[in-house]
Amino acid sequence: MSPGGKKSRARSPQELYDEIKELLIKTKPKLKDGTTRDETITRDLHKIASLAQTFTEQRLKSSKKSQLSDFLDQEGVSLWNASGAVRQGSAHDSRVVVAALRLAGFRLMEAGLEPKPETEALLHILQIASKTGATLSELGHNDTASGVLSCAAKYEEALRNIDDTSGTNQQARACVTAVYLSTRMEAAWREGNEGLAAFMADKVTENDGRLVLLSNHDRETLATKLLDIGKSLLRSCYQDNKVAPEESKANEAIRWMQKAFSVIEPLDCTANAGLAELKRSVLRSLARGYFLSSSQDPENLIRAETALEEVIATIDSSVDNVSSEYQQLRWMKLAVIKRRKAGDTVLLQALQAIVDNLTYSESNLTDVLQELRTLSQHHQLVTSTIQYCLHRALQCSWSPDAVERLLISLIFHCSKDDQHDRAIQDLHASFKELRDVEFELLKAPATACITLLWQYGDRHYHAGRWNQAADWFTCGTHSIFTSLGPVSSSKCFRKAALAHLKQKDYAHAGSIIRRCPDTEATTQYVKFLIAVHQGLEDEAINTIRNMVHAVNFDRKMILLACRLAHDLDMKNLLLNVLKALLETLNLRENVGNSTEAMTLVRCIIRLIVKLLGEPAADLNRLVAALLHHLNIAVTIVESCEQPAMLSRDVSWLWRTAYNCAIQACSDWEDREDQISDIFDAARRLLELYTVHATVDVDQAIYIYLVNASFASASGRVMSFRRLRSQTESIDPGKYRDLFNNINQSLQRISKVLREEKVSQEDLPRLESSLQILRVFIVEAASHLSDWTTVLATIEEPSRSDRDSLETYEAFADALWEDKHCPIHVLFTALEATLHACLARGHFSLEKFARWLRAMCIILLTRATGPDRSKAIGYVDQAIAVLEEHGDARDGGELLYPLDERQWLLSTAYNTGLECLHASMVDEAKRWFECSTIICRFVPDGRQRAEKISTTYSDLLARYPTR
């Protein structure tokens, strides 16, 4: 209302026209110079539209066409055309101006319309109205758009009411009507009036006769609008970037997209790329909608798959079939197939299609592998897919990283397969393909693969599935892992061999471990284990020896071997293991090593002693080992910087050696040399003990030392005597060694006596040992023809008269048997023996008689006066013995042999005759007197004595005294 409270006066058409014209004059220059961003333009254009709408309303009231209408119509056309030029810009302000121009143009052309327009005019104004409404709706000017489209509805109704019997404008009417309906549909959808939008969609698509009349472009445009609405409904099914399908909306979206598909389905898309792409887009959206609504209607999964197959069929032959958009279709098809729980064959085909059209990138490969993880329950499917990917990677020269990643994924997945044999076959097949194309697996990925193979092998191993574990370990020996070098393959072989060993398949384990180089200590250790469990003790011993000298040797291996041999009670093997362990010690490195070495030596010797006590013991080998380690013990003590630390060990060692030798004396036959060596080792240890003992040495230690030394020498003598009985000729060097050994033993005992290391009670035992050693020296020296030493030994005064007789008897016996002994040496021995007998007063009458006879023969053979005088002296001693012991008997037998008596009688008588013939009457007299006395101790002695006396008298008369 006016300020005065009265209604404003309605303006006349002329006034309206003038105002419109004034605004046009003001606006049009601005459109020409491009200043379309001026807000006044939009405001003025909207004012023009409003004035034109008022003009139209007044013109309609009068039902007469004004002359001004033509001008307005022309100006409307001008503004509409100007909107086309302004529409080139994409900015929001430009679109606002375009909308204002179209609105003003539409209203001006509407104002210039005839009261009863013709068909062509209606077609034109309906099209203009539809486009104007669509433009305003796009900008969100819903009210203005609604007003324009309301006008359009009137024009559409008027057009519908015109009877076109000739069909001249049939197609144009169909096209304009479709544009109008689709515009009303879009505007209603934007306003949120879904019911009206659906109603308009039904109207525009239900009339097949109208659709047939539409051009391909119009149908494409219509289908695009229907598709956009369907897509917007699909998008509303997702919330917060998480899939939360609302099936009611999905079903509604399907209906929209079905309408879109029905619009373009009959069209030929082969020559129109845009139309073909639209059709694919519709099918894609349909498939997505079917997929989202599949839980309500499972048949929708089949429909979705069908739609996708149709889309994929159209793109697989196109150039751009590997684009990410098309690849998404294949992924969608896979999702559909998975949801309908198709078989592995169908799934594999879908996956292979994805792989075939995959443009390699790390993210694309990750997508494939992540998808396969969701299918992990389909073991063979996943395996086949990874193998196919691997094949494509090699065939299409994908990045080496892709091949390595796929290989690791394949190993990981095969480890999950319940069918072990199939998993291993799959791995070997892929490994073979890599090898056939000479693919070089770098060190880092090869290490990763090997680590996985070991991990899965260890898992089976610890679960007790040893054959499976061996297969996994063996996979690591394939040639594709050569970049890791032979060390890796050897480790795999060893692991596999250990697995077969646990399975007790020793033959298989042995064949596998033989494929490893023998230069590795770990390989030797595995061989040792196999040999032990097979009971091949000799082979196990050889592997231990090889192990110690192999590369990468670790003493822990020997310790483990030692424990195993001990647990299995394989003493012989344990002995060799301990020996090997001893060899690993560097005795010069530190004192700790000496202590450890001595401990090992004690263990070895203790074990050897146990083995020696077994019935079937290999004495030669064991005794040699015992002596060797006793000598090692001596070396350890001698080289140790603090030998006192080892005194307890030395004490144990000499006692063990000593007792072993003592036991051997009764258990072993014909092994005097070996026993002597053991005694000698015990003696050396005793000497070390006396030097390095931390406490005062007991006198008994020296007794043991003497005993060991004496026993060693005695054993060697016994051995030598046995050798002489078996061999005619002996190397003189052996005699010399024997002599030296005996002499050294004698010197040691003499030193102990000289230094008074023993008590008085023990002196007789030591002196007895000395006397026996002297006998041995005489025996050895005689074989060397060292008669000077023999005489010196015989003539050496004895410190004990108690033992001298036995000693001289032994001298005499030894020299008596020696055919090469000089007479004077033998005589000296016999003489000393005879003196000892007489001095002792208790002796063997038989031996006395034999020795005396020998001495007399020697003396009489010399045929000298002094010798005969000495001989007759011995005969006198014999008479004295006969006078004292002549009647002594032993079981009826005379102790002084009768033949010796007869020999004395005849020798005295004959010697007397010889002296008498030589005119040595006095000497002859003594011999005859002796013979006469001897007659008392022989049978028929009286007669013989008388005969001797008669003979002597006759001869004496015949040979007068000179």
Protein Blocks (a to p, Z undefined) as FASTA:
>chain_A
ZZkopacddddfklmmmmmmmmmmmmmmmmmnopambmklmmmmmmmmmmmmmmmmmmmm
nopacfklmmmmmmmmmmmmmmmmmmmpmcfklmmmmmmmmmmmmmmmmmmpcfbdcfkl
mmmmmmmmmmmmmmmmmnopamlmmmmmmmmmmmmmmmmmpccfkommmmmmmmmmmmmm
mmmmmmmmmnopaklmmmmmmmmmmmmmlmmmpcfklmmmmmmmmmmmmmmmmmmmpghh
iacddfklmmmmmmmmmmmmmmmmmpcfklmmklmmmmmmmmmmmmmmmmmmmmmmmmlm
mmmmmmmmmmmmmmmmmmklmbfklmmmmmmmmmmmmmnopafklmmmmmmmmmmmpccd
fklmmmmmmmmmmmmmmmmlmmmmmmmmmmmmmmnopafklmmmmmmmmmmmmmmpmblm
lmmmmmmmmmmmmmmnopacdfklmmmmmmmmmmmmmmmmmnopaklmmmmmmmmmpfkl
mmnojmlmmmmmmmmmmmmmmnopaklmmmmmmmpcfkbmklmmmmmmmmmmnopaklmm
mmmmmmmmmghiafklmmmmmmmmmmnopaklmmmmmmmmmmmpcfklpmmlmmmmmmmm
mmmmmmmmmmmmpmklcfklmmmmmmmmmmmmmmmmmmpmblmlmmmmmmmmmmmmmmmm
mmmmmmpghilmmmmmmmmmmmmmmmmmmmmpcbdcdfklmmmmmmmmmmmmmmmmmmmm
mmmmmpmbdcfklmmmmmmmmmmmmmmmmmmmmnopacfklmmmmmmmmmmmmmmmmmmm
mmnopaklmmmmmmpccfbfklmmmmmmmmmmmmmmmmkbcfklmmmmmmmmmmmmmmno
pacfklmmmmmmmmmmmmmmnopaklmmmmmmmmmmmmmmmmmmmmgceehiafbafklm
mmmmmmmmmmmmmmmmnopaklmmmmmmmmmmmmmmcghklmmmmmmmmmmmmmmmmmcc
ZZ
